[in-house]
Amino acid sequence: MKKILPFLLIVTVITTYVACMPKHATKTENAGFAIEYEPDDGPLSEQDFYLDTAEWSGSALRTLVDICNAHAVLHNAWSDFECWVRFNTFSPATIMAARPEVIADPKLRSAVRRYLQQLSALIDTTAAPARRYGTLFHAISVYDALDSLIAENYNVDRFVWLDEETYWEQYDKRRIDKSYDQIEQQFASNDNQLIMRLEHDFAHARNIDSKCVIALELAHVTDLTDDDGVSVAAPLLFQCLQAGQYSIYLMEVWCTWRTLVQQAHGASKDSDLLNQCFNKAKVACLHTILREVVRTGGDRFAVNELLVMSSVRNVCRYGVFLYGNQNVVDYCNIFPERFPDGDDEAAECAAPMLKHLDEI
């Protein structure tokens, strides 16, 4: 069986440095919860970005919860490690503050503990910058060991059968919007009439799938921003995330919203990364998807989306893009229409970064 991939199939990386653009903190909220567009407040490992284990303690789907929580430890400890490499902030105790005990599966819990021990052992707060940077190569192998274990032993095939053709038939946005082909032709056009039409259609959309597709269309049609430099499509995408309603497009909406917000806060390795903000929204979405899995008795599209979304890494400082943080890669992935002269060689360079998605 061919593995299922989310929407990020074609990697187009433009090796152009995007200048750091720090902005004033802004806030957006609705009935779900508020999001502060502010830099991370302290180490991510110490924060509660786990699915509620008490809520699912008696569920047959507890393994799915374990996988999501293992990914949370994997990604957040790595982000904290990167901060030590770049800024000499945090200590081994920071990494060890993560909570592998929330994982019930003994094999997975043991692997997560080993990951934290090995990663924290690399941290030396007295090390010079060059030595800190040198530890990245060893740390990557530590990261990959846990990442591969999860991908190989806890992938979607363990829970449901879903072939690629069936997946893309269900995912086809033309099912939701019959005019999708025509709108796609106007991606990156900034057509004012189309923008107003999409905003009107979003306000009157009858279901969450329609809202998600329209918000995504708007994000691709325009690159206009507000006074804080955030895309005018971001509030619509955010409304979809915070609605607390399941959609097969929820992960794509989250990824698109995340890259637009981060784009407004800088593309440098030294830029403020808003992973705390992004993870708060991500956990809310994972809970929404998990509730759909329970409600439907194991909907295979929801199971797939849950596992793939939980596996998406935080915005990283280091990776295949050498001249800034890795949101540049995500941005080019999601908006290839904005870079018509994309570099095929750069696309090949970026492929390893998203390799983990191919293993889900």
C-alpha positions in Angstrom: 0.0 0.0 0.0 1.2 3.5 -0.8 1.6 5.6 2.3 -0.8 8.5 2.8 0.6 12.0 2.6 -1.1 15.2 3.7 -1.3 18.1 1.3 2.4 18.9 1.4 3.4 16.7 -1.5 5.5 18.9 -3.7 8.4 20.6 -2.0 9.4 23.9 -3.6 12.1 25.8 -1.8 13.3 29.2 -3.0 16.7 29.8 -1.5 16.1 33.5 -1.0 16.6 34.9 2.5 13.5 36.5 3.9 14.4 39.3 6.3 13.4 39.1 9.9 10.3 41.2 10.4 9.4 41.4 14.2 5.9 42.6 14.8 3.8 43.8 17.7 2.1 41.1 19.5 -1.5 40.7 18.5 -4.4 38.6 19.9 -7.2 36.7 18.3 -9.9 34.7 19.9 -13.4 33.3 19.7 -15.5 30.9 21.6 -12.8 28.3 21.7 -9.8 30.0 23.3 -7.6 33.0 22.8 -4.2 33.0 21.0 -1.5 35.4 21.8 0.8 36.1 18.8 3.8 36.3 21.1 7.2 34.5 21.3 7.5 31.3 23.3 7.3 31.9 27.1 9.9 29.7 28.6 10.9 26.1 27.5 8.3 24.1 25.6 9.2 20.9 27.4 7.9 22.3 30.7 4.5 23.1 29.2 1.4 21.0 28.9 1.0 20.3 25.2 -0.3 16.8 25.8 -3.7 15.2 25.0 -5.7 14.8 28.1 -4.9 11.2 29.2 -7.7 11.2 31.8 -10.3 11.9 29.2 -9.2 8.9 27.2 -7.9 6.6 30.0 -10.6 3.9 29.4 -10.6 4.2 25.6 -9.5 1.6 23.2 -7.9 4.5 21.3 -5.4 5.2 24.1 -2.6 4.1 21.8 -3.5 7.0 19.5 -3.2 9.4 22.4 0.2 7.9 23.3 1.4 8.5 19.8 0.3 12.1 19.9 1.9 12.7 23.3 5.1 11.0 22.2 5.3 13.4 19.2 4.7 16.3 21.6 7.8 15.3 23.7 9.8 14.6 20.5 9.2 18.0 19.0 9.2 20.2 22.0 12.4 18.8 23.5 14.0 19.4 20.1 12.9 23.0 20.0 14.4 23.5 23.5 17.6 21.8 22.4 17.8 24.2 19.4 17.5 27.2 21.8 20.5 25.9 23.7 22.5 25.5 20.5 21.6 29.0 19.3 21.5 31.0 22.5 22.9 28.8 25.2 19.6 29.0 27.0 18.1 26.1 29.0 19.9 23.2 30.6 19.7 19.4 30.8 17.0 19.8 33.4 14.9 21.7 30.9 14.8 18.7 28.5 14.1 16.3 31.4 11.1 18.3 32.4 9.1 16.7 29.7 6.6 14.1 30.9 7.0 10.6 29.3 4.9 9.2 32.1 1.8 10.4 30.3 2.5 7.6 27.7 0.9 4.3 28.7 2.5 2.1 26.0 5.7 0.7 27.8 7.8 0.4 24.6 7.0 3.9 23.5 7.4 5.4 26.9 10.8 3.7 27.3 11.9 5.1 23.9 10.8 8.6 24.8 12.7 8.5 28.1 15.8 7.3 26.3 15.5 10.1 23.8 15.2 12.7 26.6 18.2 11.3 28.4 20.4 11.2 25.3 19.4 14.7 24.2 19.9 16.3 27.6 23.3 14.6 27.9 24.5 16.6 24.9 23.9 19.9 26.7 26.8 21.7 28.2 26.0 25.2 29.3 29.7 26.1 29.3 30.3 25.1 25.7 31.4 27.7 23.1 29.0 28.4 20.2 31.0 26.3 17.7 30.9 23.3 20.0 27.2 23.7 20.6 26.6 23.8 16.9 28.7 20.7 16.5 26.4 18.7 18.8 23.5 19.1 16.2 24.9 16.3 14.1 24.8 13.8 17.0 21.5 15.2 18.2 19.8 14.7 14.8 20.6 10.9 15.0 19.0 10.9 18.5 15.9 12.6 17.1 15.7 10.4 14.1 15.9 7.2 16.2 12.7 8.1 18.1 11.0 9.6 15.0 11.7 6.4 13.0 10.5 4.1 15.9 7.2 5.9 16.0 6.8 5.9 12.2 7.7 2.2 11.8 5.7 0.8 14.7 2.8 3.2 15.3 1.8 4.3 11.8 -1.7 4.5 10.3 -1.6 0.9 9.0 -1.7 -0.3 12.5 -5.2 1.1 13.0 -6.9 1.4 9.6 -6.6 0.6 5.9 -6.5 3.7 3.7 -5.2 3.6 0.2 -3.9 6.7 -1.5 -6.6 6.8 -4.3 -9.4 6.7 -1.7 -7.8 9.3 0.4 -7.4 11.8 -2.4 -10.9 11.2 -3.7 -12.2 12.2 -0.3 -9.8 15.1 0.1 -10.6 16.6 -3.3 -11.7 20.2 -2.6 -13.8 20.2 -5.8 -16.4 18.2 -3.8 -16.8 21.2 -1.5 -16.5 24.0 -4.0 -17.5 23.4 -7.6 -15.6 26.5 -8.7 -12.3 25.4 -7.1 -10.6 25.0 -10.5 -11.4 28.5 -11.5 -10.3 30.0 -8.1 -7.1 28.0 -8.3 -6.3 29.7 -11.6 -6.3 33.0 -9.6 -4.0 32.0 -6.8 -1.6 34.8 -6.0 -3.7 37.2 -8.1 -4.8 39.5 -5.2 -8.0 40.0 -7.2 -10.0 42.4 -5.1 -13.4 41.2 -6.3 -12.5 37.6 -5.6 -11.2 38.4 -2.2 -14.5 40.1 -1.3 -16.5 37.2 -2.7 -14.5 34.7 -0.7 -14.9 36.7 2.5 -18.7 36.9 1.9 -18.9 33.1 1.1 -17.0 32.3 4.3 -19.4 34.4 6.4 -22.3 32.5 4.9 -20.8 29.0 4.7 -23.1 26.4 6.2 -20.5 23.8 7.4 -16.9 23.5 8.6 -15.7 21.8 5.4 -16.9 24.8 3.3 -15.4 27.3 5.8 -12.0 25.5 5.7 -11.9 25.3 1.9 -12.9 29.0 1.4 -10.4 30.1 4.0 -7.6 28.2 2.3 -8.7 29.6 -1.1 -8.4 33.1 0.3 -5.0 32.4 1.8 -3.8 31.4 -1.7 -5.5 34.2 -3.6 -4.1 37.1 -1.6 -0.8 37.9 0.2 -2.3 41.1 1.6 -1.5 41.6 5.3 -2.9 43.6 8.3 -1.0 46.4 10.1 1.0 43.7 12.0 2.1 42.0 8.9 -0.2 39.0 9.4 -2.1 37.7 6.3 -5.7 38.9 6.1 -6.7 35.3 5.6 -5.2 34.3 9.1 -8.3 35.2 11.1 -10.6 33.1 8.9 -8.2 30.1 9.1 -8.1 30.6 12.9 -11.9 30.6 13.1 -11.9 27.2 11.5 -9.3 25.9 14.0 -11.2 27.2 17.0 -14.7 26.1 15.9 -14.2 22.7 17.6 -15.7 20.9 14.6 -14.0 18.2 12.6 -12.9 18.5 9.0 -10.6 16.5 6.9 -9.0 19.9 6.0 -8.2 20.8 9.6 -4.5 20.0 9.4 -4.0 21.9 6.2 -5.8 24.9 7.7 -3.5 24.7 10.8 -0.3 24.4 8.7 -1.3 27.3 6.5 -2.3 29.5 9.4 1.0 28.6 11.2 3.2 29.5 8.3 1.4 32.8 7.6 1.7 33.9 11.3 5.3 32.9 11.6 6.1 34.7 8.3 5.0 37.9 10.0 7.3 37.3 12.9 10.5 36.7 11.0 12.4 34.1 9.0 15.8 34.4 10.6 17.3 31.7 12.8 17.2 34.3 15.6 13.6 35.3 15.0 10.9 34.8 17.6 9.3 31.4 16.9 5.7 31.1 18.0 5.6 27.4 18.7 3.8 27.9 22.0 1.0 29.6 20.2 1.0 27.0 17.4 1.0 24.1 19.7 -1.9 25.4 21.7 -4.0 25.5 18.6 -2.6 22.1 17.5 -3.6 20.3 20.7 -7.1 21.8 20.4 -7.3 20.4 16.8 -6.0 17.0 17.9 -8.7 16.8 20.6 -11.3 17.7 17.9 -10.1 15.0 15.6 -9.9 12.4 18.3 -13.5 13.1 19.3 -14.4 12.5 15.7 -12.6 9.2 15.8 -14.5 8.2 18.9 -17.9 9.4 17.5 -17.5 7.5 14.3 -16.0 4.3 15.8 -12.7 4.8 14.1 -13.2 6.9 10.9 -10.1 6.1 8.9 -9.7 9.6 7.5 -9.8 11.0 11.0 -7.3 8.5 12.3 -5.0 9.3 9.4 -5.3 13.1 10.0 -4.7 12.6 13.8 -1.4 10.7 13.2 -0.1 12.9 10.4 -0.9 16.2 12.2 0.7 15.0 15.5 3.8 14.2 13.5 4.3 17.6 12.1 7.4 19.2 13.6 7.6 22.5 15.4 8.9 25.5 13.4 12.7 24.7 13.7 15.7 27.0 13.6 17.9 24.5 11.9 17.3 22.3 8.9 17.7 22.1 5.1 17.2 25.8 4.7 20.6 27.2 5.7 19.8 30.9 5.7 17.0 31.2 8.2 14.4 29.2 10.1 12.5 26.4 8.6 9.3 28.2 8.2 10.7 29.4 4.9 10.5 25.8 3.7 7.0 25.4 4.9 5.9 28.7 3.3 7.4 27.8 -0.1 5.8 24.3 0.2 2.3 25.7 0.9 2.4 28.6 -1.5 4.4 27.4 -4.6 2.2 29.8 -6.8 4.1 32.7 -5.2 7.4 31.4 -6.5 6.8 30.6 -10.2 10.6 30.3 -10.8 11.2 27.6 -8.2 14.5 25.8 -8.1 14.1 22.0 -8.7 17.4 21.3 -7.1 16.3 23.2 -4.0 13.1 21.1 -4.0 15.2 17.9 -3.8 17.2 19.5 -1.0 14.1 20.1 1.1 12.7 16.6 0.7 14.4 15.1 3.8 12.8 17.6 6.1 9.3 16.2 5.3 10.5 12.6 5.1 8.7 11.8 8.4 5.4 12.6 6.8 6.0 9.9 4.1 6.4 7.3 6.9 3.0 7.9 8.5 
